Amino acid sequence: MERSEPLPEIELEEDESSSEDENPEVRKPHEAAEGPFEHDHIMEEGRHGRYLSVSTIILYTVLTLMAVIANLVYFEEVIYLIRKVPATNQRATIMWVSGISSVIASTSCVGMWIPLASIITDLTTAVYFAIVIHKFQEMMIEEFGGDAAFLKHCENTLVTISTGPCCCCCPCLPAVKTSRRLMFMLKLGTFQLAFLRPVLMILTLVLWVNGTFSPNDFSPSGPAIWINILLGISTVVALWPVSIVFNKVKGELRNQKIIPKFILFKISFILNQLQALIINITAMAGGIACAPPFSPTARGAYMNQQLLIMEMFIITLISQIYYRRKYNLQEINEMQPTVKIQDAQNHVNGTIKEGESSHV
């Protein structure tokens, strides 16, 4: 009798634990969205008495140091810009654009250590990059001294709109004249992504917490495919004005190293967007095997985060050459030479006319 009393309690506990394991529908929202194997791998291995190998520890340490160094380099660049560049919109846009590689490295490092936070870090990176696309267009315009100086410099000149990624296959499209209305439309094209992506990302987080959003569910009845299609169209539309403005100013701003900056911007976009897409498709097609506690898609995302840390570390170091060295006070005073010459001529002409009228 004494030994039979605790038996029902033990059997009841085993039944409860086994029912949770055997019933796949009894899961938390993040597990329903991410898959049953996406747990914190360090905690999971510790429970079973396994620890990280020496090679894994070295890899984690090196990648974390890369992310930390990338952030330190960016902070040093921000301090340099604050000291050397006047407090204008130009300085703010430079800080936004040059910080994209360090932000991606930081979010990838967090996602590497905490796999459960991968969807949050990915959404954070996507929102930041959407804002950077708009800021990069502003940065090119600010090289001329702002909207008014840009319009004055490009007055009565034609702008080619048959460029990628929207209209690269339409060379028959006529060129349009530079105007304030055209500039407004170009800015609106990039601003719509900077506004739409955060809204959709908030919606994605709400659906994910509710358990109705799965990043790997691309069925017509799921919200993931429709959100991705809308974001894809919005991104292509936003990149089109950036290409139009770049093709217009790349010859004028060659001394400001705008071509290398645009190349770094494109490389960051390709690595952040297309690389993740290719790895995810490969994992879903069975090209990446599962390695518990990771499912194939989770392991693919894990590999992508490690690659992004190394790639963004290199891009951060290269960006220093073009963003830090160029912006000193002497070179800022030498910017917009054509606009300054025109302003000086107008000032001289106005002074001469005033002198003639006073003599009369």
C-alpha positions as CSV (number, residue, x, y, z in Angstrom):
1,M,0.0,0.0,0.0
2,E,2.8,2.4,0.8
3,R,4.5,1.9,-2.6
4,S,1.3,2.0,-4.6
5,E,0.3,5.5,-3.5
6,P,2.9,7.5,-5.5
7,L,2.5,5.4,-8.6
8,P,-0.6,7.1,-10.1
9,E,1.2,10.5,-9.7
10,I,4.3,9.2,-11.6
11,E,2.2,7.7,-14.3
12,L,0.1,10.9,-14.6
13,E,3.3,13.0,-15.0
14,E,4.6,10.7,-17.7
15,D,1.2,10.8,-19.5
16,E,1.2,14.6,-19.5
17,S,4.8,14.8,-20.8
18,S,4.2,12.2,-23.4
19,S,1.0,13.8,-24.6
20,E,2.9,17.1,-25.2
21,D,5.5,15.3,-27.2
22,E,3.2,13.1,-29.2
23,N,0.7,15.8,-30.0
24,P,2.3,18.1,-32.6
25,E,-0.4,20.6,-32.4
26,V,0.3,21.5,-28.7
27,R,3.1,23.9,-29.5
28,K,4.0,27.5,-28.8
29,P,3.4,30.0,-31.6
30,H,7.0,30.4,-32.5
31,E,7.4,26.6,-32.7
32,A,4.4,26.3,-35.0
33,A,6.0,28.9,-37.2
34,E,9.6,27.9,-37.1
35,G,9.4,24.1,-36.8
36,P,9.9,21.7,-33.9
37,F,13.7,21.6,-34.2
38,E,14.4,25.3,-33.9
39,H,15.3,25.5,-30.2
40,D,18.2,27.2,-28.5
41,H,20.8,24.7,-29.6
42,I,23.2,25.5,-26.8
43,M,20.6,24.9,-24.1
44,E,19.4,21.8,-25.9
45,E,22.8,20.3,-26.1
46,G,23.4,21.1,-22.4
47,R,20.3,19.2,-21.4
48,H,21.6,16.0,-23.0
49,G,25.0,16.3,-21.5
50,R,26.7,17.4,-24.8
51,Y,28.8,20.6,-25.1
52,L,30.0,22.6,-28.0
53,S,33.2,21.3,-29.7
54,V,36.4,23.3,-29.7
55,S,36.0,24.1,-33.4
56,T,32.5,25.4,-32.9
57,I,33.6,27.5,-29.9
58,I,36.4,29.0,-32.1
59,L,34.0,29.7,-34.9
60,Y,31.5,31.4,-32.6
61,T,34.2,33.5,-31.0
62,V,35.7,34.6,-34.4
63,L,32.3,35.5,-35.8
64,T,31.3,37.4,-32.7
65,L,34.6,39.3,-32.8
66,M,34.0,40.2,-36.4
67,A,30.6,41.6,-35.5
68,V,32.0,43.6,-32.6
69,I,34.8,45.0,-34.7
70,A,32.4,46.0,-37.5
71,N,30.3,48.0,-34.9
72,L,33.4,49.6,-33.4
73,V,34.6,50.7,-36.9
74,Y,31.2,52.1,-37.6
75,F,31.1,54.0,-34.3
76,E,34.5,55.4,-35.0
77,E,33.2,56.6,-38.4
78,V,30.2,58.2,-36.8
79,I,32.5,60.1,-34.4
80,Y,34.6,61.2,-37.3
81,L,31.6,62.5,-39.2
82,I,30.3,64.4,-36.2
83,R,33.6,66.1,-35.8
84,K,34.3,66.8,-39.5
85,V,31.0,67.2,-41.2
86,P,28.5,70.0,-40.3
87,A,25.2,69.0,-38.8
88,T,23.2,68.8,-42.0
89,N,20.9,66.3,-43.7
90,Q,23.9,65.1,-45.7
91,R,25.7,63.9,-42.5
92,A,22.6,62.0,-41.4
93,T,22.2,60.2,-44.7
94,I,25.8,59.2,-44.7
95,M,25.4,57.7,-41.2
96,W,22.3,55.8,-42.3
97,V,23.8,54.4,-45.5
98,S,27.3,53.5,-44.1
99,G,25.7,51.7,-41.1
100,I,23.9,49.0,-43.1
101,S,26.8,46.5,-43.0
102,S,27.3,46.8,-39.3
103,V,23.6,46.5,-38.6
104,I,23.4,43.3,-40.7
105,A,26.4,41.9,-38.9
106,S,24.9,42.6,-35.5
107,T,21.5,41.1,-36.3
108,S,23.1,38.0,-37.8
109,C,25.3,37.6,-34.7
110,V,22.2,37.8,-32.5
111,G,20.4,35.3,-34.7
112,M,23.4,32.9,-34.6
113,W,23.5,32.8,-30.8
114,I,19.7,32.9,-30.4
115,P,18.0,30.9,-33.2
116,L,14.5,31.6,-31.8
117,A,15.1,35.3,-32.4
118,S,16.0,34.8,-36.1
119,I,12.7,36.0,-37.4
120,I,12.9,39.2,-35.3
121,T,16.4,39.9,-36.4
122,D,15.5,39.3,-40.1
123,L,12.6,41.6,-39.9
124,T,14.8,44.3,-38.2
125,T,17.3,44.0,-41.0
126,A,14.6,44.2,-43.6
127,V,13.1,47.4,-42.1
128,Y,16.5,49.1,-41.8
129,F,17.5,48.2,-45.4
130,A,14.2,49.6,-46.7
131,I,15.0,52.9,-45.0
132,V,18.6,52.8,-46.3
133,I,17.3,52.5,-49.9
134,H,15.4,55.8,-49.4
135,K,18.4,57.4,-47.7
136,F,20.8,56.4,-50.4
137,Q,18.8,58.3,-52.9
138,E,18.7,61.3,-50.6
139,M,22.5,61.1,-50.2
140,M,23.1,61.3,-53.9
141,I,20.9,64.4,-54.0
142,E,22.6,65.9,-51.0
143,E,25.9,65.7,-52.8
144,F,24.7,68.7,-54.8
145,G,23.6,70.6,-51.7
146,G,20.0,69.6,-51.6
147,D,16.9,69.6,-53.7
148,A,17.1,73.2,-54.8
149,A,20.8,72.9,-55.9
150,F,20.1,69.6,-57.6
151,L,17.2,71.1,-59.6
152,K,19.3,74.1,-60.5
153,H,22.2,72.1,-61.6
154,C,20.1,69.6,-63.7
155,E,17.7,72.3,-65.1
156,N,16.5,71.6,-68.6
157,T,18.4,68.3,-68.8
158,L,16.9,64.9,-69.7
159,V,16.6,62.0,-67.4
160,T,16.6,58.4,-68.8
161,I,14.0,56.2,-67.2
162,S,14.6,53.1,-69.2
163,T,16.8,51.5,-66.6
164,G,16.7,48.6,-64.2
165,P,15.2,46.8,-62.4
166,C,11.8,47.8,-63.8
167,C,12.3,49.2,-67.4
168,C,15.7,47.9,-68.4
169,C,14.0,46.0,-71.3
170,C,12.1,49.1,-72.5
171,P,14.7,51.3,-74.3
172,C,11.9,52.9,-76.3
173,L,10.7,54.9,-73.2
174,P,11.3,58.6,-73.8
175,A,13.5,60.6,-71.6
176,V,11.9,63.2,-69.4
177,K,13.0,66.6,-68.3
178,T,14.2,67.2,-64.7
179,S,11.5,69.0,-62.7
180,R,10.3,69.3,-59.2
181,R,7.4,67.0,-60.0
182,L,9.8,64.3,-61.3
183,M,11.9,64.6,-58.1
184,F,8.8,64.2,-56.0
185,M,7.8,61.1,-57.9
186,L,11.3,59.6,-57.5
187,K,11.4,60.2,-53.8
188,L,7.9,58.8,-53.4
189,G,9.1,55.6,-55.2
190,T,11.6,54.9,-52.4
191,F,9.6,56.3,-49.6
192,Q,6.7,53.8,-50.2
193,L,9.1,50.9,-49.4
194,A,10.4,52.7,-46.2
195,F,6.8,53.1,-45.1
196,L,5.2,49.8,-46.3
197,R,7.8,47.4,-45.1
198,P,7.7,48.3,-41.4
199,V,3.8,48.1,-41.6
200,L,4.0,44.6,-43.1
201,M,6.7,43.6,-40.7
202,I,4.5,44.5,-37.7
203,L,1.7,42.6,-39.3
204,T,4.0,39.6,-39.8
205,L,5.1,39.7,-36.1
206,V,1.4,39.8,-35.0
207,L,0.5,36.8,-37.2
208,W,3.7,34.9,-36.0
209,V,2.9,35.4,-32.3
210,N,-0.7,34.3,-33.1
211,G,0.6,31.2,-34.7
212,T,-1.0,31.8,-38.1
213,F,2.3,32.8,-40.0
214,S,4.9,30.4,-41.1
215,P,7.9,31.6,-43.2
216,N,8.0,28.3,-45.0
217,D,4.3,28.0,-45.8
218,F,3.9,29.4,-49.4
219,S,0.4,27.9,-50.0
220,P,-2.2,30.3,-51.4
221,S,-4.2,30.1,-48.2
222,G,-1.2,31.3,-46.1
223,P,-0.3,34.9,-45.6
224,A,3.5,34.4,-46.2
225,I,3.2,34.2,-50.0
226,W,1.1,37.3,-50.3
227,I,3.2,39.4,-48.0
228,N,6.4,38.3,-49.9
229,I,4.8,39.1,-53.3
230,L,3.8,42.6,-52.1
231,L,7.2,43.2,-50.6
232,G,8.9,42.0,-53.8
233,I,6.9,44.4,-56.0
234,S,7.5,47.3,-53.5
235,T,11.3,46.6,-53.4
236,V,11.6,46.5,-57.2
237,V,9.6,49.8,-57.5
238,A,11.9,51.4,-54.9
239,L,15.1,50.3,-56.6
240,W,14.0,51.9,-59.9
241,P,14.2,55.6,-58.7
242,V,17.6,54.9,-57.1
243,S,19.0,53.6,-60.4
244,I,17.5,56.6,-62.3
245,V,19.1,59.1,-60.0
246,F,22.4,57.2,-60.0
247,N,22.6,57.2,-63.8
248,K,22.0,60.9,-63.7
249,V,24.6,61.9,-61.2
250,K,27.4,59.2,-61.6
251,G,29.4,61.4,-64.0
252,E,29.0,64.6,-62.0
253,L,29.8,62.9,-58.6
254,R,32.7,60.8,-59.8
255,N,35.1,62.7,-57.5
256,Q,32.8,61.9,-54.5
257,K,33.3,58.1,-55.2
258,I,29.6,57.6,-55.8
259,I,30.2,54.6,-58.1
260,P,32.0,52.5,-55.5
261,K,29.4,53.5,-52.9
262,F,26.6,52.3,-55.2
263,I,28.5,49.1,-55.9
264,L,28.8,48.4,-52.1
265,F,25.1,49.2,-51.7
266,K,24.2,46.7,-54.4
267,I,26.4,44.0,-53.0
268,S,24.9,44.5,-49.6
269,F,21.4,44.2,-51.0
270,I,22.3,41.0,-53.0
271,L,23.9,39.3,-50.1
272,N,21.2,40.2,-47.7
273,Q,18.2,39.4,-49.9
274,L,19.2,37.0,-52.7
275,Q,21.7,34.9,-50.7
276,A,19.1,34.1,-48.1
277,L,16.5,33.3,-50.8
278,I,18.9,30.9,-52.6
279,I,19.9,29.1,-49.4
280,N,16.2,28.8,-48.3
281,I,15.2,27.4,-51.7
282,T,18.1,24.9,-51.5
283,A,17.0,23.8,-48.0
284,M,13.4,23.3,-49.0
285,A,14.5,21.3,-52.0
286,G,16.4,18.9,-49.8
287,G,19.9,20.2,-50.7
288,I,20.7,20.9,-47.0
289,A,20.3,18.0,-44.5
290,C,18.9,18.4,-41.1
291,A,21.3,18.3,-38.1
292,P,19.3,18.2,-34.8
293,P,18.4,20.4,-33.2
294,F,18.2,22.2,-36.6
295,S,15.7,21.4,-39.3
296,P,16.9,21.9,-42.9
297,T,15.5,25.4,-43.2
298,A,16.7,26.4,-39.8
299,R,20.2,25.1,-40.6
300,G,20.1,27.0,-43.9
301,A,19.2,30.2,-42.0
302,Y,22.0,29.4,-39.5
303,M,24.6,29.1,-42.4
304,N,23.3,32.3,-44.0
305,Q,23.8,34.2,-40.7
306,Q,27.4,33.0,-40.4
307,L,28.2,34.0,-44.0
308,L,26.6,37.4,-43.6
309,I,28.8,38.2,-40.6
310,M,31.9,37.5,-42.6
311,E,30.7,39.3,-45.7
312,M,29.5,42.4,-43.8
313,F,32.7,42.6,-41.9
314,I,34.6,42.9,-45.1
315,I,32.2,45.4,-46.5
316,T,32.4,47.5,-43.4
317,L,36.2,47.8,-43.8
318,I,35.9,48.7,-47.4
319,S,33.3,51.3,-46.8
320,Q,35.7,53.2,-44.6
321,I,37.8,53.9,-47.7
322,Y,34.9,55.7,-49.4
323,Y,32.8,57.2,-46.6
324,R,35.4,58.3,-44.0
325,R,38.3,59.6,-46.1
326,K,36.3,61.8,-48.4
327,Y,34.3,63.8,-46.0
328,N,36.6,66.5,-44.5
329,L,35.9,70.2,-44.4
330,Q,38.0,71.1,-47.4
331,E,36.3,68.7,-49.7
332,I,32.8,69.7,-48.4
333,N,33.6,73.3,-49.3
334,E,34.7,72.1,-52.7
335,M,31.4,70.2,-53.4
336,Q,28.9,71.5,-55.9
337,P,31.4,73.4,-58.0
338,T,29.0,74.1,-60.9
339,V,26.3,75.4,-58.6
340,K,28.7,77.6,-56.7
341,I,30.1,79.1,-59.9
342,Q,26.6,79.8,-61.1
343,D,25.7,81.4,-57.8
344,A,28.8,83.5,-57.9
345,Q,28.1,84.7,-61.4
346,N,24.5,85.6,-60.5
347,H,25.8,87.5,-57.5
348,V,28.3,89.4,-59.6
349,N,25.7,90.2,-62.2
350,G,23.3,91.4,-59.6
351,T,26.0,93.6,-58.0
352,I,26.8,95.1,-61.4
353,K,23.2,95.9,-62.2
354,E,22.7,97.5,-58.8
355,G,25.8,99.6,-59.4
356,E,24.6,100.7,-62.8
357,S,21.2,101.7,-61.5
358,S,22.8,103.7,-58.6
359,H,24.9,105.6,-61.2
360,V,21.8,106.4,-63.2
